[in-house]
Amino acid sequence: MLKLSVVVPFYNVQTFAPDALKSLELNAREDFEFLLVDDCSTDGTPELLERAARELPGAVHLRRDRNGGLATARNTGLDAARGEYLAFLDGDDWLAPGHLARTLASIEALNCDFVRNDHVQVTGRSRCVQRVPYGPQLVVGDPRAGILPASRASCVDYPYAWAGMYHRRLLDRGLLHFTDGLRTAEDRPWIWRLHRRARSFAAVGMPGIFYRRGVSTSLTQIKDERQLDFIRAFDQVLSDTAADPDSDLLLPKAVRTYCAIIAHHVGSIERFEPAVAKKLRSMSTAALRRMPQDVLDQALNAMDVDRAGLLRRLRRRPTRTGSRTGTPAGTAPGTRAGAAL
């Protein structure tokens, strides 16, 4: 068995792919493999990956026949991975030289299921280190301890799959695959599942991943209907969390995070295409009404006035039948039945 498999999806990133590929070369080892997944690119990316498969030690070029999005492309790489440990990189980002070996040494020394790294956010010429929002460093802990509190950022608010390394036993237990077809927020159900079901983790610092922001082809910049997949992603978070034995403890965090993301998107709704903006409002209203209403009330009461007001107005929007109630049909107000998504 190889020591490490690195899954790297690419889609129409011919401008940035050379940086990612060069950084992999500076991290290569004879027991590492790099799974370069071309998600049906239409620019010069496939030619770059074909050359890398010939010249980059450990590189394997995987071609998808149809564009499936980041989640599906990552799954393609995971299905082919042979390593004892797994890591991710996106095709428009890059790694510091030797970063993978240093992270591997840490996870082996700690002997835990997964580790989380800090990273460097890159916006143009600006560089800013982003820390894992978890206090203990290089200390093995219970992944559930990284979920709460609801009132401030925690590990589930740091969902980046590439900011860490994972033991293969998580893959074997079905915890590393992503929800197929999610075009955005694909890492939200993934990180929640990881922290709820893995047995051990640690934050290790080592900000050797460079995350490029502001790329025009990135889904964080594209404001079409694909952005609305965050609704499906967070519906899955709520559904999975509602089924957890500690749902009473964890649901307030899930609901509050969902509300914050809805407020973020609706608060900048002018950036969306008109038809998408209309759908965003409608889907957000429906999402708020699907949430457990007692937990939603608590979340809104704890939020700042502007965001809480925006969400309350959305919640009161008329349905197609003209009803202004915030309760789904057949669900008693204030019960947890609304969490069955």
VOBA-1610 file (N, C-alpha, C; in pm, whole numbers, padded with zeros to 5 digits, always signed):
BEGIN
Met+00084-00120+00000Met+00000+00000+00000Met+00087+00125+00000Leu+00049+00223-00082Leu+00117+00352-00079Leu+00090+00422+00053Lys+00176+00514+00090Lys+00159+00585+00216Lys+00052+00693+00206Leu+00046+00766+00092Leu-00045+00880+00082Leu-00102+00893-00058Ser-00233+00915-00065Ser-00302+00950-00189Ser-00355+01092-00178Val-00327+01175-00278Val-00375+01313-00281Val-00471+01328-00397Val-00596+01362-00368Val-00701+01378-00470Val-00707+01524-00511Val-00688+01549-00642Val-00682+01687-00693Val-00776+01702-00812Pro-00898+01757-00792Pro-00989+01781-00905Pro-00948+01908-00981Phe-00969+01904-01113Phe-00941+02018-01199Phe-01061+02040-01291Tyr-01099+02167-01307Tyr-01202+02201-01406Tyr-01174+02341-01461Asn-01131+02346-01585Asn-01108+02473-01655Asn-01021+02569-01574Val-00905+02519-01531Val-00813+02600-01451Val-00673+02603-01516Gln-00670+02613-01647Gln-00541+02607-01716Gln-00446+02719-01671Thr-00500+02831-01624Thr-00415+02941-01578Thr-00346+02906-01447Phe-00414+02831-01360Phe-00364+02806-01225Phe-00309+02665-01207Ala-00348+02572-01292Ala-00304+02433-01276Ala-00152+02418-01271Pro-00074+02494-01350Pro+00072+02477-01339Pro+00125+02502-01198Asp+00068+02598-01124Asp+00113+02621-00986Asp+00082+02500-00898Ala-00040+02445-00912Ala-00076+02328-00832Ala+00014+02210-00865Leu+00040+02186-00993Leu+00121+02073-01035Leu+00267+02089-00991Lys+00319+02210-01000Lys+00456+02235-00955Lys+00467+02210-00805Ser+00366+02251-00730Ser+00371+02230-00584Ser+00364+02082-00550Leu+00292+02005-00630Leu+00290+01860-00607Leu+00428+01799-00635Glu+00494+01848-00738Glu+00629+01802-00768Glu+00723+01827-00649Leu+00705+01942-00583Leu+00789+01977-00469Leu+00747+01904-00341Asn+00644+01824-00351Asn+00598+01741-00238Asn+00609+01592-00268Ala+00656+01557-00386Ala+00652+01418-00431Ala+00746+01329-00348Arg+00701+01206-00329Arg+00781+01101-00268Arg+00745+00970-00338Glu+00832+00873-00332Glu+00808+00749-00405Glu+00687+00674-00352Asp+00644+00701-00228Asp+00527+00634-00172Asp+00404+00724-00170Phe+00406+00833-00248Phe+00289+00921-00264Phe+00232+00901-00404Glu+00099+00914-00416Glu+00035+00921-00547Glu-00053+01046-00554Phe-00060+01104-00674Phe-00140+01224-00697Phe-00246+01190-00801Leu-00372+01187-00757Leu-00484+01151-00843Leu-00542+01278-00905Leu-00505+01306-01029Leu-00542+01428-01099Leu-00671+01402-01174Val-00783+01455-01123Val-00915+01425-01178Val-00959+01541-01267Asp-00968+01515-01398Asp-01019+01615-01491Asp-01170+01601-01500Asp-01242+01702-01450Asp-01389+01699-01446Asp-01446+01751-01577Cys-01400+01692-01688Cys-01451+01724-01822Cys-01424+01871-01857Ser-01299+01914-01840Ser-01260+02052-01873Ser-01272+02078-02023Thr-01299+02204-02057Thr-01313+02243-02198Thr-01205+02339-02243Asp-01107+02367-02155Asp-00996+02456-02191Asp-00870+02371-02209Gly-00754+02424-02179Gly-00630+02351-02197Gly-00590+02265-02079Thr-00676+02252-01978Thr-00642+02174-01859Thr-00609+02028-01891Pro-00688+01957-01974Pro-00656+01815-01998Pro-00516+01792-02051Glu-00469+01880-02139Glu-00333+01865-02193Glu-00228+01881-02084Leu-00251+01975-01992Leu-00158+01992-01879Leu-00153+01868-01792Leu-00268+01806-01770Leu-00273+01687-01685Leu-00213+01565-01755Glu-00232+01556-01885Glu-00170+01447-01960Glu-00018+01454-01950Arg+00035+01575-01963Arg+00180+01592-01950Arg+00227+01561-01809Ala+00148+01606-01709Ala+00185+01578-01570Ala+00187+01428-01542Ala+00093+01354-01603Ala+00090+01210-01582Ala+00217+01143-01633Arg+00281+01204-01731Arg+00406+01150-01786Arg+00527+01195-01706Glu+00523+01316-01650Glu+00643+01377-01595Glu+00645+01389-01443Leu+00528+01393-01379Leu+00521+01413-01234Leu+00523+01278-01163Pro+00621+01252-01078Pro+00627+01124-01007Pro+00499+01099-00927Gly+00441+00982-00945Gly+00322+00943-00870Gly+00191+00994-00927Ala+00194+01067-01037Ala+00072+01126-01092Ala-00009+01022-01171Val-00141+01024-01148Val-00236+00940-01221Val-00344+01032-01276His-00364+01030-01408His-00463+01118-01471His-00595+01042-01483Leu-00699+01090-01416Leu-00832+01032-01422Leu-00924+01126-01497Arg-00989+01080-01601Arg-01076+01163-01683Arg-01221+01127-01660Arg-01302+01227-01632Arg-01447+01207-01622Arg-01510+01239-01758Asp-01609+01157-01798Asp-01675+01178-01927Asp-01777+01291-01922Arg-01819+01326-01802Arg-01923+01428-01787Arg-01890+01512-01665Asn-01912+01642-01674Asn-01885+01731-01561Asn-01983+01701-01449Gly-01929+01672-01331Gly-02015+01637-01218Gly-02004+01731-01100Gly-01908+01826-01106Gly-01888+01916-00994Gly-01782+01864-00899Leu-01744+01948-00804Leu-01632+01919-00717Leu-01654+01795-00632Ala-01774+01779-00576Ala-01800+01664-00491Ala-01782+01533-00568Thr-01841+01527-00685Thr-01833+01405-00766Thr-01692+01379-00814Ala-01620+01485-00851Ala-01481+01469-00895Ala-01394+01416-00780Arg-01414+01468-00660Arg-01339+01417-00546Arg-01370+01269-00521Asn-01497+01232-00534Asn-01534+01092-00516Asn-01465+01002-00617Thr-01450+01051-00741Thr-01379+00974-00843Thr-01236+00945-00798Gly-01171+01045-00740Gly-01036+01025-00689Gly-01033+00931-00571Leu-01128+00946-00479Leu-01132+00858-00361Leu-01151+00713-00401Asp-01232+00688-00504Asp-01257+00551-00548Asp-01130+00485-00602Ala-01037+00566-00651Ala-00913+00512-00709Ala-00796+00513-00611Ala-00814+00575-00494Ala-00702+00596-00401Ala-00653+00465-00341Arg-00519+00453-00330Arg-00457+00332-00276Arg-00379+00359-00148Gly-00374+00484-00103Gly-00288+00520+00009Gly-00343+00484+00146Glu-00252+00470+00241Glu-00290+00450+00380Glu-00351+00577+00438Tyr-00307+00692+00388Tyr-00363+00821+00427Tyr-00411+00893+00301Leu-00502+00989+00321Leu-00558+01063+00208Leu-00556+01212+00237Ala-00542+01289+00130Ala-00546+01435+00140Ala-00608+01488+00013Phe-00643+01617+00015Phe-00705+01682-00100Phe-00630+01811-00134Leu-00641+01850-00259Leu-00597+01981-00304Leu-00690+02019-00418Asp-00725+02146-00431Asp-00803+02193-00546Asp-00709+02241-00655Gly-00753+02229-00780Gly-00665+02254-00893Gly-00622+02397-00913Asp-00683+02492-00840Asp-00639+02632-00852Asp-00565+02679-00726Asp-00532+02586-00636Asp-00456+02618-00514Asp-00318+02554-00523Trp-00236+02570-00418Trp-00105+02507-00421Trp-00054+02483-00279Leu+00054+02403-00269Leu+00112+02363-00142Leu+00253+02418-00127Ala+00293+02443-00003Ala+00433+02477+00025Ala+00518+02351+00006Pro+00644+02366-00034Pro+00732+02250-00049Pro+00741+02170+00081Gly+00724+02039+00070Gly+00736+01950+00186Gly+00617+01949+00279His+00511+02020+00246His+00396+02029+00337His+00334+01891+00363Leu+00318+01811+00259Leu+00253+01682+00276Leu+00332+01590+00368Ala+00464+01588+00353Ala+00547+01504+00439Ala+00538+01548+00584Arg+00536+01679+00608Arg+00527+01728+00746Arg+00392+01692+00809Thr+00284+01707+00732Thr+00152+01672+00784Thr+00142+01522+00808Leu+00196+01444+00717Leu+00195+01299+00735Leu+00270+01259+00862Ala+00385+01319+00885Ala+00461+01288+01008Ala+00379+01320+01132Ser+00302+01428+01128Ser+00220+01466+01243Ser+00108+01367+01269Ile+00035+01330+01164Ile-00078+01240+01186Ile-00029+01102+01228Glu+00086+01059+01178Glu+00141+00930+01222Glu+00186+00936+01368Ala+00249+01046+01406Ala+00294+01059+01545Ala+00176+01066+01642Leu+00069+01134+01600Leu-00048+01149+01687Leu-00137+01026+01685Asn-00128+00947+01577Asn-00205+00822+01565Asn-00355+00846+01582Cys-00407+00945+01508Cys-00549+00977+01514Cys-00615+00960+01377Asp-00748+00969+01374Asp-00823+00948+01250Asp-00796+01057+01147Phe-00788+01183+01193Phe-00761+01291+01098Phe-00701+01410+01170Val-00630+01492+01093Val-00576+01618+01145Val-00625+01732+01058Arg-00628+01851+01117Arg-00671+01972+01046Arg-00558+02073+01047Asn-00535+02133+00928Asn-00429+02233+00910Asn-00484+02374+00905Asp-00404+02471+00950Asp-00428+02610+00913Asp-00399+02626+00763His-00435+02741+00706His-00403+02763+00565His-00378+02911+00540Val-00325+02941+00423Val-00299+03079+00383Val-00401+03117+00277Gln-00481+03218+00306Gln-00578+03269+00209Gln-00510+03371+00119Val-00522+03350-00011Val-00454+03434-00110Val-00559+03510-00191Thr-00555+03643-00182Thr-00644+03727-00261Thr-00558+03828-00335Gly-00535+03803-00463Gly-00443+03887-00538Gly-00303+03875-00479Arg-00246+03987-00437Arg-00113+03986-00375Arg-00120+03974-00222Ser-00241+03975-00168Ser-00258+03969-00023Ser-00248+03825+00028Arg-00187+03808+00146Arg-00176+03679+00213Arg-00226+03692+00356Cys-00308+03598+00400Cys-00362+03603+00536Cys-00376+03461+00588Val-00316+03433+00703Val-00324+03300+00762Val-00460+03282+00830Gln-00528+03173+00797Gln-00656+03137+00857Gln-00634+03016+00948Arg-00671+03028+01074Arg-00645+02924+01173Arg-00765+02830+01188Val-00736+02705+01219Val-00842+02613+01259Val-00905+02666+01388Pro-01036+02685+01393Pro-01099+02741+01513Pro-01115+02637+01624Tyr-01001+02598+01678Tyr-00998+02497+01784Tyr-00876+02525+01868Gly-00892+02530+01998Gly-00784+02574+02087Gly-00664+02484+02095Pro-00680+02358+02139Pro-00562+02272+02159Pro-00490+02245+02027Gln-00359+02248+02030Gln-00277+02218+01914Gln-00193+02094+01942Leu-00187+02003+01843Leu-00106+01881+01853Leu-00149+01795+01973Val-00278+01802+02005Val-00336+01722+02113Val-00454+01644+02055Val-00451+01512+02071Val-00560+01429+02018Val-00685+01447+02104Gly-00799+01470+02036Gly-00923+01491+02107Gly-01040+01424+02039Asp-01157+01435+02101Asp-01282+01382+02047Asp-01332+01477+01938Pro-01355+01431+01815Pro-01402+01522+01710Pro-01530+01595+01745Arg-01615+01537+01829Arg-01739+01606+01868Arg-01709+01734+01947Ala-01594+01737+02012Ala-01557+01857+02086Ala-01530+01974+01992Gly-01516+01947+01862Gly-01493+02053+01765Gly-01619+02110+01703Ile-01736+02062+01746Ile-01862+02110+01686Ile-01916+02234+01757Leu-01920+02231+01888Leu-01977+02340+01967Leu-01866+02436+02011Pro-01902+02557+02058Pro-02037+02605+02089Pro-02110+02661+01967Ala-02240+02680+01984Ala-02320+02735+01876Ala-02294+02884+01855Ser-02246+02951+01957Ser-02238+03097+01955Ser-02113+03152+01887Arg-02017+03065+01852Arg-01898+03117+01784Arg-01841+03012+01690Ala-01745+03053+01609Ala-01689+02964+01508Ala-01627+02841+01572Ser-01649+02727+01509Ser-01592+02601+01556Ser-01540+02524+01435Cys-01495+02402+01457Cys-01433+02324+01350Cys-01528+02297+01233Val-01658+02285+01259Val-01751+02260+01149Val-01775+02385+01065Asp-01728+02500+01113Asp-01733+02622+01033Asp-01603+02641+00954Tyr-01516+02545+00961Tyr-01388+02542+00889Tyr-01390+02414+00805Pro-01473+02412+00697Pro-01506+02284+00635Pro-01411+02235+00528Tyr-01306+02311+00497Tyr-01222+02284+00381Tyr-01160+02144+00386Ala-01196+02061+00290Ala-01144+01924+00286Ala-00993+01920+00268Trp-00939+02018+00194Trp-00795+02019+00167Trp-00713+02064+00288Ala-00777+02113+00392Ala-00704+02160+00510Ala-00690+02048+00612Gly-00629+01936+00569Gly-00612+01827+00662Gly-00561+01702+00595Met-00554+01595+00672Met-00513+01463+00623Met-00592+01359+00701Tyr-00623+01245+00636Tyr-00723+01152+00686Tyr-00673+01008+00673His-00693+00929+00778His-00654+00788+00773His-00752+00711+00686Arg-00701+00609+00620Arg-00784+00532+00528Arg-00902+00465+00598Arg-00891+00437+00726Arg-01003+00373+00795Arg-01130+00458+00787Leu-01117+00590+00774Leu-01235+00675+00755Leu-01299+00650+00619Leu-01217+00629+00517Leu-01269+00595+00384Leu-01341+00461+00390Asp-01281+00364+00456Asp-01340+00231+00467Asp-01472+00234+00543Arg-01486+00330+00634Arg-01611+00343+00711Arg-01715+00430+00641Gly-01685+00476+00521Gly-01780+00555+00443Gly-01790+00701+00486Leu-01686+00755+00549Leu-01693+00890+00603Leu-01624+00995+00515Leu-01555+00955+00411Leu-01479+01053+00332Leu-01544+01090+00200His-01639+01013+00151His-01705+01049+00026His-01799+01168+00047Phe-01819+01242-00061Phe-01904+01361-00061Phe-02039+01327-00124Thr-02139+01410-00096Thr-02271+01390-00156Thr-02262+01419-00306Asp-02283+01317-00387Asp-02270+01331-00532Asp-02359+01442-00585Gly-02303+01521-00675Gly-02381+01622-00745Gly-02390+01757-00679Leu-02348+01770-00553Leu-02351+01901-00489Leu-02250+01992-00557Arg-02294+02108-00602Arg-02208+02200-00675Arg-02143+02304-00586Thr-02198+02324-00470Thr-02138+02416-00373Thr-02177+02370-00233Ala-02100+02413-00133Ala-02120+02372+00007Ala-02111+02221+00023Glu-02040+02155-00071Glu-02027+02010-00065Glu-01952+01963+00060Asp-01871+02054+00116Asp-01792+02015+00232Asp-01867+02033+00365Arg-01986+02093+00363Arg-02058+02114+00489Arg-02115+01984+00548Pro-02194+01906+00473Pro-02237+01777+00531Pro-02118+01687+00561Trp-02014+01697+00480Trp-01893+01615+00495Trp-01823+01642+00628Ile-01801+01770+00661Ile-01727+01803+00783Ile-01811+01772+00907Trp-01942+01794+00899Trp-02029+01759+01012Trp-02027+01608+01036Arg-02036+01530+00929Arg-02032+01384+00946Arg-01899+01339+01005Leu-01792+01399+00958Leu-01659+01362+01007Leu-01648+01389+01157His-01695+01505+01201His-01683+01539+01343His-01783+01464+01430Arg-01891+01419+01372Arg-01987+01341+01452Arg-01946+01195+01463Arg-01878+01140+01360Arg-01863+00995+01355Arg-01719+00944+01363Ala-01621+01030+01336Ala-01482+00985+01355Ala-01453+00972+01505Arg-01345+00903+01535Arg-01315+00874+01676Arg-01209+00966+01736Ser-01123+01023+01654Ser-01015+01106+01710Ser-00965+01203+01604Phe-00918+01320+01649Phe-00863+01419+01557Phe-00771+01512+01634Ala-00699+01597+01559Ala-00614+01698+01621Ala-00596+01813+01524Ala-00580+01933+01579Ala-00540+02050+01500Ala-00388+02060+01508Val-00324+02076+01392Val-00177+02070+01390Val-00111+02197+01337Gly-00190+02301+01308Gly-00129+02423+01255Gly-00073+02401+01116Met+00056+02432+01096Met+00127+02409+00970Met+00051+02464+00849Pro+00042+02596+00835Pro-00032+02655+00724Pro+00042+02645+00590Gly+00050+02524+00535Gly+00122+02504+00410Gly+00034+02492+00287Ile-00096+02520+00301Ile-00188+02518+00187Ile-00221+02662+00150Phe-00210+02695+00024Phe-00239+02829-00025Phe-00370+02825-00103Tyr-00473+02890-00046Tyr-00610+02886-00096Tyr-00636+03015-00174Arg-00656+03001-00303Arg-00671+03117-00390Arg-00816+03163-00392Arg-00840+03286-00347Arg-00974+03346-00349Arg-00988+03440-00468Gly-01115+03465-00506Gly-01141+03561-00612Gly-01119+03508-00752Val-01105+03376-00769Val-01089+03317-00902Val-01223+03320-00974Ser-01228+03373-01095Ser-01355+03397-01164Ser-01431+03269-01191Thr-01361+03156-01208Thr-01429+03029-01235Thr-01473+02956-01109Ser-01434+03006-00993Ser-01471+02941-00868Ser-01619+02960-00840Leu-01682+02859-00779Leu-01824+02872-00747Leu-01851+02974-00639Thr-01747+03016-00566Thr-01768+03125-00471Thr-01790+03257-00543Gln-01753+03263-00671Gln-01767+03385-00750Gln-01884+03379-00847Ile-01927+03259-00883Ile-02035+03243-00980Ile-02169+03252-00908Lys-02258+03338-00956Lys-02385+03361-00888Lys-02502+03311-00971Asp-02492+03187-01017Asp-02604+03127-01087Asp-02668+03021-00997Glu-02754+02939-01055Glu-02836+02847-00975Glu-02753+02743-00900Arg-02631+02719-00945Arg-02547+02622-00873Arg-02522+02664-00729Gln-02522+02794-00703Gln-02500+02842-00566Gln-02609+02794-00471Leu-02727+02766-00525Leu-02839+02730-00439Leu-02826+02589-00381Asp-02725+02515-00425Asp-02702+02383-00365Asp-02669+02391-00217Phe-02638+02512-00167Phe-02613+02521-00022Phe-02737+02482+00056Ile-02856+02503-00002Ile-02980+02463+00065Ile-02984+02312+00082Arg-02956+02241-00026Arg-02955+02094-00019Arg-02848+02044+00077Ala-02732+02110+00075Ala-02623+02069+00163Ala-02662+02085+00309Phe-02719+02199+00346Phe-02754+02222+00486Phe-02879+02146+00527Asp-02969+02117+00433Asp-03079+02026+00466Asp-03024+01891+00509Gln-02919+01845+00442Gln-02857+01719+00481Gln-02793+01730+00618Val-02726+01843+00646Val-02668+01863+00779Val-02776+01852+00886Leu-02889+01920+00865Leu-02996+01917+00965Leu-03055+01777+00979Ser-03078+01710+00867Ser-03136+01577+00873Ser-03044+01480+00947Asp-02915+01482+00913Asp-02820+01393+00980Asp-02808+01425+01130Thr-02806+01555+01161Thr-02791+01596+01301Thr-02914+01561+01382Ala-03033+01574+01321Ala-03156+01540+01392Ala-03161+01393+01429Ala-03091+01309+01352Ala-03089+01165+01379Ala-02980+01125+01478Asp-02897+01220+01518Asp-02787+01191+01609Asp-02839+01175+01753Pro-02780+01085+01831Pro-02823+01071+01971Pro-02811+01200+02052Asp-02720+01289+02012Asp-02703+01417+02081Asp-02770+01531+02006Ser-02880+01502+01936Ser-02943+01604+01852Ser-02985+01728+01932Asp-03034+01710+02054Asp-03075+01826+02135Asp-02958+01921+02158Leu-02840+01865+02171Leu-02721+01946+02196Leu-02667+02009+02068Leu-02674+01935+01957Leu-02607+01977+01834Leu-02695+02057+01738Leu-02827+02036+01743Leu-02915+02105+01647Leu-02907+02257+01656Pro-02895+02319+01775Pro-02883+02464+01778Pro-02765+02516+01696Lys-02654+02445+01697Lys-02539+02486+01616Lys-02570+02472+01467Ala-02631+02360+01428Ala-02663+02338+01287Ala-02762+02441+01236Val-02865+02469+01314Val-02966+02566+01272Val-02907+02707+01264Arg-02829+02743+01364Arg-02771+02878+01362Arg-02676+02896+01244Thr-02597+02795+01211Thr-02507+02806+01097Thr-02587+02816+00967Tyr-02689+02733+00953Tyr-02776+02738+00835Tyr-02836+02878+00820Cys-02886+02933+00929Cys-02944+03067+00926Cys-02841+03171+00883Ala-02720+03160+00934Ala-02615+03256+00899Ala-02583+03250+00750Ile-02582+03131+00692Ile-02552+03117+00550Ile-02668+03173+00466Ile-02791+03145+00505Ile-02906+03203+00435Ile-02898+03356+00440Ala-02872+03411+00557Ala-02863+03557+00571Ala-02752+03614+00485His-02641+03544+00477His-02528+03590+00393His-02570+03599+00247His-02635+03495+00196His-02671+03494+00054His-02784+03593+00025Val-02887+03593+00108Val-02999+03684+00084Val-02956+03829+00107Gly-02862+03851+00199Gly-02814+03987+00224Gly-02737+04046+00108Ser-02688+03961+00017Ser-02619+04010-00104Ser-02690+03961-00228Ile-02822+03960-00223Ile-02902+03898-00328Ile-02890+03970-00462Glu-02850+04098-00458Glu-02838+04173-00583Glu-02730+04117-00674Arg-02642+04034-00620Arg-02535+03976-00701Arg-02584+03858-00786Phe-02703+03808-00756Phe-02755+03693-00828Phe-02834+03737-00951Glu-02844+03647-01048Glu-02932+03668-01162Glu-03075+03678-01109Pro-03162+03761-01172Pro-03297+03783-01118Pro-03375+03656-01092Ala-03374+03562-01185Ala-03450+03438-01165Ala-03393+03357-01049Val-03261+03360-01033Val-03197+03288-00924Val-03229+03356-00791Ala-03230+03490-00790Ala-03263+03564-00668Ala-03404+03530-00621Lys-03497+03522-00714Lys-03635+03487-00678Lys-03640+03347-00619Lys-03568+03255-00680Lys-03565+03117-00630Lys-03496+03109-00495Leu-03391+03189-00476Leu-03321+03192-00347Leu-03416+03233-00236Arg-03495+03338-00257Arg-03591+03381-00154Arg-03690+03269-00122Ser-03746+03209-00228Ser-03847+03105-00209Ser-03789+02984-00136Met-03671+02939-00179Met-03609+02822-00117Met-03566+02850+00026Ser-03523+02973+00053Ser-03482+03009+00188Ser-03601+03011+00283Thr-03714+03064+00235Thr-03836+03063+00316Thr-03877+02920+00349Ala-03875+02833+00247Ala-03912+02694+00270Ala-03815+02627+00367Ala-03687+02659+00356Ala-03587+02599+00446Ala-03612+02641+00590Leu-03641+02770+00611Leu-03668+02817+00746Leu-03789+02746+00806Arg-03889+02719+00725Arg-04009+02654+00776Arg-03989+02505+00800Arg-03887+02447+00737Arg-03857+02305+00763Arg-03777+02285+00892Met-03714+02391+00939Met-03632+02378+01059Met-03718+02354+01183Pro-03664+02288+01286Pro-03739+02277+01412Pro-03766+02417+01466Gln-03891+02453+01477Gln-03927+02593+01499Gln-03883+02646+01634Asp-03881+02561+01736Asp-03835+02609+01866Asp-03686+02641+01863Val-03608+02556+01793Val-03465+02581+01781Val-03439+02704+01694Leu-03519+02720+01589Leu-03506+02839+01504Leu-03533+02967+01584Asp-03636+02966+01667Asp-03665+03084+01750Asp-03545+03119+01838Gln-03484+03018+01897Gln-03367+03043+01983Gln-03252+03101+01902Ala-03231+03048+01781Ala-03122+03096+01697Ala-03144+03242+01658Leu-03266+03276+01619Leu-03295+03413+01578Leu-03282+03510+01696Asn-03323+03468+01812Asn-03312+03554+01930Asn-03166+03581+01967Ala-03076+03491+01929Ala-02935+03506+01964Ala-02854+03579+01856Met-02915+03604+01741Met-02843+03669+01631Met-02854+03820+01641Asp-02768+03889+01566Asp-02775+04035+01563Asp-02905+04080+01499Val-02944+04206+01526Val-03076+04257+01486Val-03095+04252+01336Asp-02994+04291+01259Asp-03010+04298+01113Asp-03036+04160+01053Arg-02952+04064+01087Arg-02971+03931+01029Arg-03098+03865+01080Ala-03126+03879+01207Ala-03248+03820+01262Ala-03371+03881+01195Gly-03370+04011+01173Gly-03483+04077+01107Gly-03502+04027+00965Leu-03391+04014+00891Leu-03398+03964+00754Leu-03458+03823+00752Leu-03414+03737+00842Leu-03462+03600+00844Leu-03608+03591+00888Arg-03647+03676+00982Arg-03788+03675+01025Arg-03879+03721+00911Arg-03834+03818+00832Arg-03915+03862+00717Arg-03926+03749+00615Leu-03818+03679+00592Leu-03823+03565+00500Leu-03920+03458+00552Arg-03914+03434+00679Arg-03999+03331+00739Arg-04146+03365+00724Arg-04179+03494+00723Arg-04320+03537+00714Arg-04370+03549+00571Arg-04282+03531+00472Arg-04325+03549+00333Arg-04442+03456+00301Pro-04538+03504+00221Pro-04653+03418+00187Pro-04608+03296+00108Thr-04675+03186+00132Thr-04655+03068+00048Thr-04740+03084-00076Arg-04731+02989-00167Arg-04810+02998-00291Arg-04959+02993-00264Thr-04999+02937-00149Thr-05141+02932-00115Thr-05185+03057-00039Gly-05087+03148-00011Gly-05120+03272+00058Gly-05106+03266+00208Ser-05070+03147+00260Ser-05055+03135+00405Ser-04932+03208+00453Arg-04941+03273+00568Arg-04827+03341+00628Arg-04776+03267+00750Thr-04819+03148+00772Thr-04770+03075+00889Thr-04630+03026+00863Gly-04553+03014+00970Gly-04416+02966+00956Gly-04404+02817+00985Thr-04517+02745+00985Thr-04515+02605+01020Thr-04555+02521+00901Pro-04476+02419+00862Pro-04514+02332+00752Pro-04643+02259+00782Ala-04719+02227+00677Ala-04845+02155+00695Ala-04821+02025+00769Gly-04906+01996+00867Gly-04897+01872+00941Gly-04795+01871+01052Thr-04732+01985+01079Thr-04629+01991+01183Thr-04675+02085+01292Ala-04676+02040+01413Ala-04717+02125+01525Ala-04609+02224+01556Pro-04646+02351+01582Pro-04545+02452+01615Pro-04463+02411+01736Gly-04333+02439+01728Gly-04248+02418+01844Gly-04201+02275+01865Thr-04236+02183+01771Thr-04189+02046+01783Thr-04067+02026+01696Arg-04001+01911+01714Arg-03883+01879+01635Arg-03919+01805+01507Ala-04046+01788+01478Ala-04083+01719+01354Ala-04035+01795+01233Gly-04018+01927+01248Gly-03972+02008+01136Gly-03830+01977+01096Ala-03756+01898+01175Ala-03619+01864+01138Ala-03612+01741+01050Ala-03727+01678+01025Ala-03728+01564+00932Ala-03728+01619+00791Leu-03612+01619+00728Leu-03596+01691+00602Leu-03598+01596+00483
//
